[in-house]
Structure formats: structure tokens, C-alpha cells
Amino acid sequence: KIMGQEQSNISTDGSSVKKKEKAKLEDIIVVSKVDLTDGHNRIDDDLNNLKKIKFTKPVLNLVNTLDYSKLPHIVSGPLTEVVLRYQLHLTECAEAVAFDQNSISVLIKEVEVKILELYKSTLNQQRYMEKAIEQIENVNEITKVLAKVEINLTNSKKQFKMLNNLLPVEEQIIDSEFLN
């Protein structure tokens, strides 16, 4: 027999088993008697602690694999109500989450539009600054060229005056505007 099967009221061969009869005092066989006066046979502290624990019944009783008829049955009406209320609660939560998600997506789109506007304005400012920098560079180049021209003109005047002074007096140019 399978261990624990003798406690089951359904047998494996399908025949019904009679309920066990209580053991009579005459049927109990004592193997040895315990001498309580002996110090070695004291009751263990763990056993005392186990005896102090209150007995509680489990929520679902353990049953044999063959004895499913003893399982407690749950009434479907109240359970259905609880499940429907839970489903309604989850639906409301899902709707709230969907609403929040939609509002967040709208806000994200607005932020994206503002970011694009800022990007365009900074891009326009960057283009304007690049043009201004290019104009400043052109002005600097023109200033350098003018400075070179002025230096060359000054040198040319000096050389012309020197050459004019080397010429005989009747061949010298007397134009004071040109020589100044």
C-alpha cells in the first residue's frame, strides 16, 4: 500500500473501506516503561515549546490525489461580484493611465514644437552671426589692403620727391598738391 493510504476513505481498487475502529486499551502493546525519576529522560524544552503553540486549521485541507470530493467549494456569486468589481477598478485605472498618457504625449508634442522653433531661431541667429563675421573679416582685409596702399603711397611720394630733387631745376615738377 501507498504510505498514508490507510488514512484515506477511498481505496485504489474502488471498493469502499469501512471506517477504522478506535483501538481498545487491550490492543495497545507497551514496549518499555519510562522512569520519570531518571535525569536523562527529562522532557525536552523544544517539545514543551511545541506543546505551547496553538493549533490552527489550514485554509484548505490537504487531500489525497484521489479524494477531490472533500475540497471546499467556493460560492460563485460573491466571488463573481468581487472579480467584476476588481475588473471595473482595473478598467478605471487603465482609463486614467490612458488619459494621463495622452496628456503627456500632447505636452511632449508641444515641447517638441517649441524646441523646433528655438532651433530655427538659433539657426537664423547663427547664420546672421556668420554673415556678420564674414563682413567683419572683409572689412579687416580691406583695412589691411588700405594700410598697405597707404604705406606704398607714402613710399612712392618719398621716392618721387627724391627723384624730383635729383632733376635739374628747370625739369622739376612744381606741383605742390601732388608732392604733399
ZADO-1210 file (C-alpha; in nm, 4 decimals, padded with zeros to 6 digits):
<atoms>
<atom x="00.0000" y="00.0000" z="00.0000" code="LYS" pos="1"/>
<atom x="00.0969" y="00.3615" z="-00.0563" code="ILE" pos="2"/>
<atom x="00.2070" y="00.5463" z="00.2526" code="MET" pos="3"/>
<atom x="-00.0846" y="00.7322" z="00.4091" code="GLY" pos="4"/>
<atom x="-00.3403" y="00.5442" z="00.2036" code="GLN" pos="5"/>
<atom x="-00.4694" y="00.3654" z="00.5074" code="GLU" pos="6"/>
<atom x="-00.5981" y="00.7027" z="00.6302" code="GLN" pos="7"/>
<atom x="-00.7982" y="00.7641" z="00.3153" code="SER" pos="8"/>
<atom x="-01.1578" y="00.6548" z="00.2983" code="ASN" pos="9"/>
<atom x="-01.1362" y="00.5733" z="-00.0757" code="ILE" pos="10"/>
<atom x="-00.9318" y="00.2723" z="-00.1802" code="SER" pos="11"/>
<atom x="-00.7462" y="00.2304" z="-00.5063" code="THR" pos="12"/>
<atom x="-00.9391" y="-00.0779" z="-00.6075" code="ASP" pos="13"/>
<atom x="-01.2702" y="00.1111" z="-00.5995" code="GLY" pos="14"/>
<atom x="-01.4268" y="-00.0785" z="-00.3057" code="SER" pos="15"/>
<atom x="-01.5402" y="00.1221" z="-00.0112" code="SER" pos="16"/>
<atom x="-01.3392" y="00.0949" z="00.3062" code="VAL" pos="17"/>
<atom x="-01.5011" y="00.0770" z="00.6450" code="LYS" pos="18"/>
<atom x="-01.4162" y="00.3481" z="00.8892" code="LYS" pos="19"/>
<atom x="-01.1420" y="00.2498" z="01.1272" code="LYS" pos="20"/>
<atom x="-01.2421" y="00.1406" z="01.4687" code="GLU" pos="21"/>
<atom x="-01.0798" y="00.3010" z="01.7673" code="LYS" pos="22"/>
<atom x="-00.8088" y="00.0963" z="01.9308" code="ALA" pos="23"/>
<atom x="-00.9045" y="-00.0604" z="02.2596" code="LYS" pos="24"/>
<atom x="-00.6853" y="-00.0407" z="02.5634" code="LEU" pos="25"/>
<atom x="-00.6217" y="-00.4142" z="02.5470" code="GLU" pos="26"/>
<atom x="-00.4840" y="-00.3845" z="02.1927" code="ASP" pos="27"/>
<atom x="-00.2110" y="-00.1361" z="02.2933" code="ILE" pos="28"/>
<atom x="00.1262" y="-00.3017" z="02.3492" code="ILE" pos="29"/>
<atom x="00.3760" y="-00.1198" z="02.5717" code="VAL" pos="30"/>
<atom x="00.7365" y="-00.1754" z="02.4667" code="VAL" pos="31"/>
<atom x="00.9078" y="-00.0200" z="02.7690" code="SER" pos="32"/>
<atom x="00.8112" y="00.1994" z="03.0567" code="LYS" pos="33"/>
<atom x="00.9796" y="00.5360" z="03.1141" code="VAL" pos="34"/>
<atom x="01.1225" y="00.6071" z="03.4538" code="ASP" pos="35"/>
<atom x="01.0456" y="00.9749" z="03.5216" code="LEU" pos="36"/>
<atom x="01.2829" y="00.9824" z="03.8149" code="THR" pos="37"/>
<atom x="01.5803" y="00.9301" z="03.5830" code="ASP" pos="38"/>
<atom x="01.7554" y="01.2635" z="03.4961" code="GLY" pos="39"/>
<atom x="01.8354" y="01.1549" z="03.1407" code="HIS" pos="40"/>
<atom x="01.4714" y="01.1178" z="03.0450" code="ASN" pos="41"/>
<atom x="01.3704" y="01.4779" z="03.1084" code="ARG" pos="42"/>
<atom x="01.1183" y="01.6264" z="02.8654" code="ILE" pos="43"/>
<atom x="01.2928" y="01.8319" z="02.6022" code="ASP" pos="44"/>
<atom x="01.2464" y="02.2125" z="02.6011" code="ASP" pos="45"/>
<atom x="01.1630" y="02.2047" z="02.2302" code="ASP" pos="46"/>
<atom x="00.8779" y="01.9631" z="02.2978" code="LEU" pos="47"/>
<atom x="00.7439" y="02.1976" z="02.5648" code="ASN" pos="48"/>
<atom x="00.7590" y="02.4886" z="02.3196" code="ASN" pos="49"/>
<atom x="00.5816" y="02.2811" z="02.0561" code="LEU" pos="50"/>
<atom x="00.3065" y="02.1977" z="02.3032" code="LYS" pos="51"/>
<atom x="00.2558" y="02.5690" z="02.3777" code="LYS" pos="52"/>
<atom x="00.1840" y="02.6508" z="02.0109" code="ILE" pos="53"/>
<atom x="-00.1884" y="02.6933" z="01.9448" code="LYS" pos="54"/>
<atom x="-00.3428" y="02.4549" z="01.6986" code="PHE" pos="55"/>
<atom x="-00.4813" y="02.6175" z="01.3839" code="THR" pos="56"/>
<atom x="-00.6597" y="02.4640" z="01.0930" code="LYS" pos="57"/>
<atom x="-00.5273" y="02.5253" z="00.7419" code="PRO" pos="58"/>
<atom x="-00.7271" y="02.7339" z="00.4952" code="VAL" pos="59"/>
<atom x="-00.7535" y="02.4410" z="00.2543" code="LEU" pos="60"/>
<atom x="-00.7302" y="02.0937" z="00.3948" code="ASN" pos="61"/>
<atom x="-00.4739" y="01.8613" z="00.2464" code="LEU" pos="62"/>
<atom x="-00.6351" y="01.5876" z="00.0448" code="VAL" pos="63"/>
<atom x="-00.5143" y="01.2779" z="-00.1282" code="ASN" pos="64"/>
<atom x="-00.4784" y="01.2912" z="-00.5024" code="THR" pos="65"/>
<atom x="-00.7693" y="01.0502" z="-00.5227" code="LEU" pos="66"/>
<atom x="-01.0006" y="01.2382" z="-00.2884" code="ASP" pos="67"/>
<atom x="-01.1027" y="01.5634" z="-00.4594" code="TYR" pos="68"/>
<atom x="-01.4582" y="01.5467" z="-00.3332" code="SER" pos="69"/>
<atom x="-01.3506" y="01.6739" z="00.0085" code="LYS" pos="70"/>
<atom x="-01.2184" y="02.0032" z="-00.1303" code="LEU" pos="71"/>
<atom x="-01.4178" y="02.3044" z="-00.0095" code="PRO" pos="72"/>
<atom x="-01.6406" y="02.4581" z="-00.2748" code="HIS" pos="73"/>
<atom x="-01.6376" y="02.8319" z="-00.3333" code="ILE" pos="74"/>
<atom x="-01.9723" y="03.0019" z="-00.3896" code="VAL" pos="75"/>
<atom x="-01.9516" y="03.1663" z="-00.7297" code="SER" pos="76"/>
<atom x="-02.1900" y="03.4604" z="-00.6691" code="GLY" pos="77"/>
<atom x="-01.9846" y="03.6683" z="-00.4249" code="PRO" pos="78"/>
<atom x="-01.6629" y="03.5676" z="-00.5989" code="LEU" pos="79"/>
<atom x="-01.8043" y="03.6874" z="-00.9314" code="THR" pos="80"/>
<atom x="-01.9017" y="04.0191" z="-00.7705" code="GLU" pos="81"/>
<atom x="-01.5519" y="04.0646" z="-00.6330" code="VAL" pos="82"/>
<atom x="-01.3959" y="03.9789" z="-00.9687" code="VAL" pos="83"/>
<atom x="-01.6304" y="04.2197" z="-01.1514" code="LEU" pos="84"/>
<atom x="-01.5516" y="04.4997" z="-00.9054" code="ARG" pos="85"/>
<atom x="-01.1817" y="04.4294" z="-00.9495" code="TYR" pos="86"/>
<atom x="-01.2244" y="04.4315" z="-01.3282" code="GLN" pos="87"/>
<atom x="-01.4109" y="04.7641" z="-01.3083" code="LEU" pos="88"/>
<atom x="-01.1367" y="04.9065" z="-01.0871" code="HIS" pos="89"/>
<atom x="-00.8672" y="04.7928" z="-01.3306" code="LEU" pos="90"/>
<atom x="-01.0652" y="04.9405" z="-01.6219" code="THR" pos="91"/>
<atom x="-01.0899" y="05.2757" z="-01.4423" code="GLU" pos="92"/>
<atom x="-00.7189" y="05.2655" z="-01.3648" code="CYS" pos="93"/>
<atom x="-00.6419" y="05.1849" z="-01.7289" code="ALA" pos="94"/>
<atom x="-00.8591" y="05.4762" z="-01.8455" code="GLU" pos="95"/>
<atom x="-00.6830" y="05.7114" z="-01.6036" code="ALA" pos="96"/>
<atom x="-00.3447" y="05.5914" z="-01.7239" code="VAL" pos="97"/>
<atom x="-00.4522" y="05.6307" z="-02.0882" code="ALA" pos="98"/>
<atom x="-00.5765" y="05.9857" z="-02.0188" code="PHE" pos="99"/>
<atom x="-00.2508" y="06.0762" z="-01.8450" code="ASP" pos="100"/>
<atom x="-00.0531" y="05.9158" z="-02.1260" code="GLN" pos="101"/>
<atom x="-00.2445" y="06.1176" z="-02.3873" code="ASN" pos="102"/>
<atom x="-00.1952" y="06.4438" z="-02.1972" code="SER" pos="103"/>
<atom x="00.1751" y="06.3680" z="-02.1575" code="ILE" pos="104"/>
<atom x="00.2071" y="06.2944" z="-02.5297" code="SER" pos="105"/>
<atom x="00.0332" y="06.6261" z="-02.6115" code="VAL" pos="106"/>
<atom x="00.2731" y="06.8086" z="-02.3792" code="LEU" pos="107"/>
<atom x="00.5679" y="06.6309" z="-02.5374" code="ILE" pos="108"/>
<atom x="00.4498" y="06.7384" z="-02.8838" code="LYS" pos="109"/>
<atom x="00.4161" y="07.0990" z="-02.7642" code="GLU" pos="110"/>
<atom x="00.7665" y="07.0864" z="-02.6205" code="VAL" pos="111"/>
<atom x="00.8958" y="06.9423" z="-02.9489" code="GLU" pos="112"/>
<atom x="00.7327" y="07.2299" z="-03.1423" code="VAL" pos="113"/>
<atom x="00.8916" y="07.4849" z="-02.9077" code="LYS" pos="114"/>
<atom x="01.2268" y="07.3115" z="-02.9403" code="ILE" pos="115"/>
<atom x="01.1984" y="07.3268" z="-03.3204" code="LEU" pos="116"/>
<atom x="01.1135" y="07.6977" z="-03.3029" code="GLU" pos="117"/>
<atom x="01.4130" y="07.7610" z="-03.0771" code="LEU" pos="118"/>
<atom x="01.6326" y="07.5554" z="-03.3078" code="TYR" pos="119"/>
<atom x="01.5184" y="07.7569" z="-03.6100" code="LYS" pos="120"/>
<atom x="01.5730" y="08.0883" z="-03.4318" code="SER" pos="121"/>
<atom x="01.9199" y="07.9848" z="-03.3118" code="THR" pos="122"/>
<atom x="01.9986" y="07.8623" z="-03.6631" code="LEU" pos="123"/>
<atom x="01.8893" y="08.2001" z="-03.8055" code="ASN" pos="124"/>
<atom x="02.0976" y="08.3804" z="-03.5419" code="GLN" pos="125"/>
<atom x="02.3937" y="08.1605" z="-03.6275" code="GLN" pos="126"/>
<atom x="02.3543" y="08.2437" z="-03.9990" code="ARG" pos="127"/>
<atom x="02.3278" y="08.6150" z="-03.9166" code="TYR" pos="128"/>
<atom x="02.6394" y="08.5922" z="-03.6990" code="MET" pos="129"/>
<atom x="02.8273" y="08.4045" z="-03.9722" code="GLU" pos="130"/>
<atom x="02.7365" y="08.6801" z="-04.2216" code="LYS" pos="131"/>
<atom x="02.8409" y="08.9481" z="-03.9726" code="ALA" pos="132"/>
<atom x="03.1689" y="08.7667" z="-03.9067" code="ILE" pos="133"/>
<atom x="03.2258" y="08.7358" z="-04.2819" code="GLU" pos="134"/>
<atom x="03.1618" y="09.1101" z="-04.3272" code="GLN" pos="135"/>
<atom x="03.3961" y="09.1915" z="-04.0387" code="ILE" pos="136"/>
<atom x="03.6634" y="08.9710" z="-04.1976" code="GLU" pos="137"/>
<atom x="03.6104" y="09.1518" z="-04.5306" code="ASN" pos="138"/>
<atom x="03.6406" y="09.4893" z="-04.3564" code="VAL" pos="139"/>
<atom x="03.9601" y="09.3717" z="-04.1847" code="ASN" pos="140"/>
<atom x="04.1042" y="09.2561" z="-04.5178" code="GLU" pos="141"/>
<atom x="04.0115" y="09.5873" z="-04.6831" code="ILE" pos="142"/>
<atom x="04.1666" y="09.7744" z="-04.3893" code="THR" pos="143"/>
<atom x="04.4889" y="09.5751" z="-04.4304" code="LYS" pos="144"/>
<atom x="04.4904" y="09.6420" z="-04.8055" code="VAL" pos="145"/>
<atom x="04.4294" y="10.0153" z="-04.7452" code="LEU" pos="146"/>
<atom x="04.7113" y="10.0221" z="-04.4914" code="ALA" pos="147"/>
<atom x="04.9447" y="09.8616" z="-04.7494" code="LYS" pos="148"/>
<atom x="04.8264" y="10.1079" z="-05.0150" code="VAL" pos="149"/>
<atom x="04.8881" y="10.3993" z="-04.7789" code="GLU" pos="150"/>
<atom x="05.2368" y="10.2685" z="-04.6983" code="ILE" pos="151"/>
<atom x="05.3108" y="10.2205" z="-05.0690" code="ASN" pos="152"/>
<atom x="05.1736" y="10.5665" z="-05.1495" code="LEU" pos="153"/>
<atom x="05.3838" y="10.7260" z="-04.8779" code="THR" pos="154"/>
<atom x="05.6929" y="10.5430" z="-05.0036" code="ASN" pos="155"/>
<atom x="05.6105" y="10.6422" z="-05.3612" code="SER" pos="156"/>
<atom x="05.5781" y="11.0105" z="-05.2590" code="LYS" pos="157"/>
<atom x="05.9132" y="10.9966" z="-05.0838" code="LYS" pos="158"/>
<atom x="06.0772" y="10.8362" z="-05.3861" code="GLN" pos="159"/>
<atom x="05.9083" y="11.0845" z="-05.6225" code="PHE" pos="160"/>
<atom x="06.0285" y="11.3783" z="-05.4119" code="LYS" pos="161"/>
<atom x="06.3771" y="11.2328" z="-05.4080" code="MET" pos="162"/>
<atom x="06.3714" y="11.1798" z="-05.7839" code="LEU" pos="163"/>
<atom x="06.2234" y="11.5242" z="-05.8395" code="ASN" pos="164"/>
<atom x="06.5026" y="11.6785" z="-05.6329" code="ASN" pos="165"/>
<atom x="06.7631" y="11.4957" z="-05.8411" code="LEU" pos="166"/>
<atom x="06.6344" y="11.6514" z="-06.1623" code="LEU" pos="167"/>
<atom x="06.7673" y="11.9845" z="-06.2789" code="PRO" pos="168"/>
<atom x="06.5600" y="12.2812" z="-06.1542" code="VAL" pos="169"/>
<atom x="06.4020" y="12.3594" z="-06.4885" code="GLU" pos="170"/>
<atom x="06.2804" y="11.9998" z="-06.5274" code="GLU" pos="171"/>
<atom x="06.1447" y="11.9579" z="-06.1717" code="GLN" pos="172"/>
<atom x="05.7744" y="11.9380" z="-06.1194" code="ILE" pos="173"/>
<atom x="05.6442" y="12.2241" z="-05.9132" code="ILE" pos="174"/>
<atom x="05.3009" y="12.0857" z="-05.8432" code="ASP" pos="175"/>
<atom x="05.2715" y="12.1221" z="-05.4670" code="SER" pos="176"/>
<atom x="04.9464" y="11.9305" z="-05.4431" code="GLU" pos="177"/>
<atom x="05.0974" y="11.6226" z="-05.5951" code="PHE" pos="178"/>
<atom x="05.4037" y="11.6289" z="-05.3753" code="LEU" pos="179"/>
<atom x="05.2234" y="11.6796" z="-05.0443" code="ASN" pos="180"/>
</atoms>
